[in-house]
Amino acid sequence: MLNDQSFPWLTTLIVVPLLGAGLVWALPGAARRHARTVAVAVSLLTLVLAVVAALGFDTAASATHQLEEQVSWIPAFGVSYALGVDGVGLALVLLSVLLVPLVLLAAWREHPDAVATGGERIRHYVALVLVLEAFMVAVFAARDVFLFYVLFEAMLIPVYFMIGAFGGLQRRYAAVKFLLFSLAGGLIMLAGVIALYLHGPGGPEGFLVENLVGLDLPVTTERLLFLAFFLAFAIKAPMWPVHTWLPDAAEQAPAGTSVLLVGVLDKVGTFGMLTLCLPLFPEASRWAAPVIIVLAVVSILYGALLAIGQEDLMRLIAYTSVSHFGFIVLGIFAFSSVSIQGASLYMVNHGLSTGALFLLAGFLVARRGTARIADYGGLQKVTPVLAGTFLVAGLSALSLPGLSTFVSEFLVLVGTFTTNKPAAIVATLGVVLAALYVLLTYQKVFTGPVRDDLATTPDLSTREKWVVGPLIAAMLVLGFYPAPALDLVRAPADVTLEQVGVTDAAPAHGSADATTSTTDDGSDQ
């Protein structure tokens, strides 16, 4: 069963959360108070199924798409229901199904007004989380460009309601801003999807990614199509200067929503750059890379600098993510196998560290009723476990050796240095700035004398320890033993370079046969 590639594992991982959401919404009367229990049980079942599916994944062939399924969906338009994951896709699917039960457990006591209404509000919230989980799994597994686009847009619906109905005082503004930015990028991408199909082979499988790779497109056409896709992904990622929706959304959304939004959904942007932009538009990717690298470096420094000056804890974490996504984009477009491996791994590690930070910040807000950093101080003495876990998550965010993010950030910088030394050197400043925004925040919130109104603040409960414990454990394990994750992303990185037509400047095995990367036409990269 574990190695049965014919079993529809990916469809199962999509259907189970959807059925769970339907069950939660269908709960009658008094049973609605058990909505959270049902949702957690469904999410844990999904996690178990994902682990079982992953055990049947052939790591030695991680560059190939496995667990594949394909059914003709709309043959008249060339649309297929086609699923499959390579090593990168599998890693992001596992990240998604890991974070969802933790988010649901973290939200166990959120929305206190839900108790008075028989669990009505919380029922809607947890059902939306399950719907979003299904979409997240599907989008990372989609192998049909049109299917990918449909899922890319469909994810907006549950997130819009999760922010607009359950967020803070300015939740409607934040939700609408998020929606408008995303829809704008999606509409431009839709034009690119249609144009790409018209230039493809057509037929009942005309939107399959493998049928669209290697098209002989006119130079101008390819570059315009690349820009259409890239802009949508840059907004989703988010990159400077199309990032402004993120701080507002993170500030107003419930902490669990921010975990899924920043920890997983935003990875769809960088995942799309890696798995669609580069293989579908190789010449345009090489053409745009110098400008994109500049934008990535600006994102790194801009996000870090603005994080240092934030007064709101949620906005601070959001700006740190702008900086971290800059590292991911830099690794992708540096066109080195090492940097692409680092970027792929960074997508997972960022989800772990930032997810933990948002959850812990949410626990702080639940205790104090505010996210203003100035309203805290000295909590280390009264909440040592909360302080310790926040410190570990923060140290992971600044890429301390021994924690998972260090491995991915190191690979990005080393790989980038082999192809673009100035970009790598300037990007390294982001590491220094990260130490400032993490340690200064920890100092303000947890050190110093205890504020009188915080003297009785409770430490993490058993439930809350179960929420952050798996994330801390994952950071430590992948920090000291990243080999299993690297085995998933190494071969896909090599295949990506081949598709882009770039000779690796620093082969994965560490040989230094070349000091510059060259394109397939022999020009320096």
N, C-alpha and C positions, 0 to 999 in steps of 0.2 A: 504493500500500500504506500509505503514511504517513497518508493521510487516509481510509482505509477504516474507517468507523465500524462496519461490519458484522463486521469481524474481532474475535473474542473476546479482546481484549488483556488485560483484567483477569483473565479465567479462566486465560489462559496464564500470567500472572504468579503465579497461585495454584498451578497444576498443576505448573509446572516445579520449584519448590522441593520440593513434595511428592514428585515422582518422584525428585528428587535425594536426598531423605532415604531413600526406599525403596532406592535404589541403594547408598547408603552402608551401610545396615543389611544389605544382601544380599551385600556383598563377602565372598568366600570366603577362608579361611585367611590366607596370607601377604599377600594383596592388601589386607588391612585396614589395613596401615600407610600406605596411600595415601589413607585416608579424608579427611584434611584437604585433599589436593590436589583430590580429586573435589568436595568441598563448596565450596571456593573457586571452582572452575571453574563450578559450577552457580550460585553467587551472582553471579558476574560476568556470566554469561549472562542471568540475571534482570535485572541492572542495565541491560545493553544493551537488552533488550526493553522495559524501562520507559522508557528514554530515547527509543526509537523511538516508543513509544505516545504519549509526551508531545509529540513533534514534530507529531503529528496533532491535538493539542488546540487548539481555537480560543480563544485568550486573550481575544479581544474578547467572547466569550460565556461568560466564566468563571463566571457566576452559574448557568448551566444545567448539568445533569448530562450529561456526554458519555461516550463509550466505553461506552454502555449495553448491557446484556444482561438479558434477562428470560425465564425459563422457569418454568412452573408446577411447584411442588415437591410440596406437600401441599395440593391444591385443596380438599379437604374441610374443612381448617382455615384456608383463606385464606392459605397460606404460599407465597411465590414465591422462586425463586433470582433475585434482582434486584440487579444491580450497576450502578454509575455513579459518576463523580466530578465534582465541581465544582472550582474552583480550589484551595480549601482541602484537599479530599480528595486531589487530585493532588499537592500539595506534600508532604503527609504520606506518601503512597505512595513518592514519590521519596526522602524522608528515610529511610524504612525500608529500601529496597533499596540505598541508599548505605552505611548503617551495617553491614549484615550482612557483606559481604565484608571490611570493616575489622576487625570483631570476630573473624572466622575467622582472618585473618592475625595479629591480635594474640595469639590463643590457640595459635599454631603450636607454641610450646615449653612450653605449660602442661601440667599433669598429667604430670610426668616418669615416673610409674609406668606410664603407658600404653605407654611404649616396651618395658618389660619384659614386658608382656602382649600384645605383638603389635598394639598400637593399639586394644585392646578398649574401654577407657574413652573415649578421645578420639573413637572412632567413634560412640559413643552421644551424646556431647556435640555434635559438629558436626551430626549428624542432627537432634537436637532444635532446634538453631538454625535449620535449614532449615524444619522444621515450623512453628516460630514465625514465620518470615518469611512463610510462606503465610497464616497467620492474620492477621498484621498488615496485609498488603495487602487481604485480604478484608474485615476489619472497617471499614477506612476507605472501602471501596467499597460496602458493603451499603446497599441502598435499601429493604429490607424489615425492619420492626422485629423480627420474630421471628428472622430470619436474623442480624440484628445481635446479638440477645441470645445466640443459640447460639454465635456467634464470640466474643462478650464473655466467655463462660464457658469456651469451649474453650481460649483462650489460657492459662488458668491451668495446664493440664496440663503443657505443656513447661516453663514457668517453674518450676513446683513441683519438677520433677525436676532442672532445671538448678541450682537452689539447693540442694535437699536431697541430691543425689548428688555434687555437685562443689564445694560451698562449704567454709567454714572449720569450726572445731571445733563451733560452735553452729549448724551449717547446718540440722539437722532442726528445731530450735526456730524458726528464722527462716522456713523453708519452710512449716511448719504455721501460723504466725502470719499469714503472707501469705495462705495459702489460706483460713483461717477468716474473716479480714476481707473478702476478696474474695467468698467464697461468701455471707456474710451480706448484703452489698450486692446481690449477684446475685439472691438469693431474693426480696428485697423488690422488686427491679426486675421479676422474673418476674410477681409479683402485679399490678404496674402494667401490664405488657404484656398480660396476659389481660384485665384490666378495660378497657384502652383498646380492644382488639378488640371487646369486647362493646358498647361505646358507639359503635363505628364502623359503616361501611356494610355490613360483612360481605362474603360472597361469596368467590369463589376468589382475589381479590386484596385481601382485607380487611386484610392487614398492610402493604401498600405505604405508604411514608411519605407520598406525595402524596395518597393516599386518606384519610389520617388528619389532614392539616393542615386547619385551618378547621372542625373539628367544633364544634357548638354544645353544649358540655358545661355541666352545672350548675356553679356557682362552686365549691362545696365539693368536688365530684368532681374537677374540674380541678386544684384545689390539692393534693388527696391524691395524684393521679397524678403531678403534678410532683414532689412530695416523694419518691415512690417511685423515680423515675428519678434525681433529683438526688442522693439519698443514695448510690446505687450509683456515680455518677460522681464524687462528692466523695471517696469512699474510694479509687477508682482514681486520682484526680488526682495526689497526695493533698492534701487540705486539712486545716487544723487544725479540729477536734480528732480527726479520724479518720485521722491520718497516721502513727501510731506504728509501723505495720508496716514502713514504708520504711527508717528508719535501720538496723534489725536486718537486713533483707534485703540492703541495700547493703553492710553491713559483712561479712556472711558469704558473699555470692555471689561467684563469679569476676568479675573486672573487666568482661569482655565481657558477662556476663549483666546486670550493673548498667547498662551502656551501653544495652542494648535495653530493659530494664525501665523506667529513668527517662527515657531519651532518646526512646523511642517508645511503649511500652505505656501509660505513665501519661498520654500525650496522648489516649488513648481517652476518658478522663474528661472533659477539657475539650472535646474534639471532640464528645462526646455532648451536653454542655451546649449547645454552639453549634448543632448540627445537629438535635437532637431536642427537648431541653427548650424552647428558645425558640420554634421554629415550631409544635410540637404543643400547647404550653400557654402562649400569649401572656399571658393575663390573670394566670395564676399566676406567670409569670416577673416581670411588673411588680410583683405583690404581694410576692414574696419578695426582690426585688432589694435593698432597703435592708439587710436582715439579711445577705444573702450578701455585700454589699460590706463590711460590718463584719468578717465572717469572713475575707474575702480580705485586708483590711488587717492583721488579726491574724496571718494566715499569713505575710504579708510580714515583719512585725517579729519574730514569734516564731521563724521559721526562721532569719532572719539573726542574731538574738541567740544562739541555741543553736549556730549554726555557729561563732561566734567562740570559744566555750568548749570546742570538741571537741578531744579528744586523738587520735582516730583519723581518718585522712585520708579514708577511705571514708564514715564517718558525717558528717564535715564536708560533703562534697559532697552527700550526701543531704539534709542540712538546708538547704543553699543552694537545692536544688530545691524544697523546701517553700515557701521565700520566693519563688522565681521563679514557681511555679504560682499563688501569690497574685496576682502581677501579671496573669497570664493571665486568671484568674477575674474580677479587678477590671475588666479591659478588656471582657470579655464582658457583664457586668451593669451597666456604666456606660451602656450603650445610646446610644453615639455611634458614628457610622460610623468615625471616626478610631480610637477605642479598640478597636473590634471588629477593624479591620484590624490594629492593633498586636498584639492578642491572637492573631490567626490567624498572623501572621508570627512572633510570639514562640514559638509551638509548634515551629516549624522551627528557629529560631535557638538556642533552648535545647537542642534535640537535638544541634546541632553543638558548642556550647561545653561542655556537660556531658558529652557523649560523649567529647570530647577529654580533659577532666579525668579521667574515670574510666579511660580507657586509659592515660594518662600515670601516674596513680597506680598502676595495675596494673604498669606497667614498673618503677616504684620498688619495689613490694613484691616483684616477681620478683628484683630485685637484692639487696634487704636482708632479705627474709623477714619483714617486719613492716610494718604500716600506722601504727604509732605515730609521731606527728610528732616527739616528743622523741628518737627514735632516728636522726634525720637532722640534717644541718647542714653548711654549706659546700660543697654539691654543685655550686654554680655554677662552681667552679674546675676540677672534674674532669669534669663532664658538662655542658658549655656548651650543647649542642644540646637536651638534655633540659630544662635550666633555661629556655632561651629559649622553647621551645614551651609549657612549662607556664605561663610568664608571659603569653604571648599568649592562651592559653585562659582563664587567670584574669582577664586584663583584659577579655576578651569577657564573662565572667560578671558583671563589675561594670559592664558597659555603657559601656566607654570609646568615645568618638567615633572613628569610623573602623573599628570592628568591628561585626559584624552585629547583635548584641543591642542595641546602642545605639538603632538605628532603631526596633525594635519597642517597647522600653521607653519611649522618648520619645513615640511615638504613643499608647501606653496612658495615660501621665500627662497628655499634652495633651488627649486625648479625654475623659478622666475629669474634668479640670478644668472643661470646659464644662458638665458635668452635675452634678458633685458636688465642689465645691472643697475641702471639709474632707478628704474621702477622698484626693484627689490630693495634698494638702499632707502629710498624715501618711504616705502611701505613699512619698513622696520620701525620707523618712528611711531607707527600705530601701536606697536607692542609696548613702547614706553608710555604712551598716553593711556593705554589700557590699565597699566599698573596704577596710574594716577586716579582714574575714575573709579576703579574698584576699591582701592585701599582708602581713598578719601571718603567714599560712601560708607564703607565699613566703620571707619573711625567715627564719623558723625552719628551713625545709628547705634552702634554697639559699645563703643568705648567711652571713657569719661565717667563722671558721677551719674548716678541713676536719677532721672527726673522723678519728682515726688508722685506724679500721676501715672508713672509706669512701674512703680515699686511692686505692685501685685500682678503684673502681667504674667499669664500662664505660659509655661514652656510648651514645646510641641507635644501634642497628645499622641497616643499610640497610633491612631488612624493617620495622623499627619506624618509620623515617622515612616509608616508604610508607604506613604505617597512619595516622599523624597528619597527614601532609602535605596530603591532600585536605581534611581538616577545617579546617586553618589557612587553606588557600587559599579555601575557601568562606566562612569568616568575613570575610576581607579583601575578597573580591569583593562579597559582599552588604552589607558595611559601606560601601563606596565607591559601589556601584552596585546599590541595592536594587530598582530599577524592575521587573525581570522578576518578582520575587517579589511585589511590591506589585500588579502587574497581575493576578496570580492571585487575590488576596484582596479587592481593592477592591469589585468588583461583588457577590460573595457577602455582604459586609458590608451593603451597601445593601439587598439583598433580605431579609436577616435583620431589619433594622429595620422594614421594611414588614410582615413577618409578625408581628412583636411588636406592631405598632400604635403605634410611637413616631416622632414627628417629629424628624429629626436636628437637634441643637443646633448642630452645626458641620459643614456639608456638606463633602464630600471635596475640593472645589475651593478651599476656603479662605475662602469668603464667610462673613460673620458676621451673617447675617440674623436670627438668634435667639440669645438668651442662655440660654434654658431649653428643655428638651425637654418635649413634651407627649404624652400618650397619646391614643388615638383618641376618648376620651370628653371630652377637653379639660382633664383635670386635670394639674397640674404633676407632673413626674417627679422 
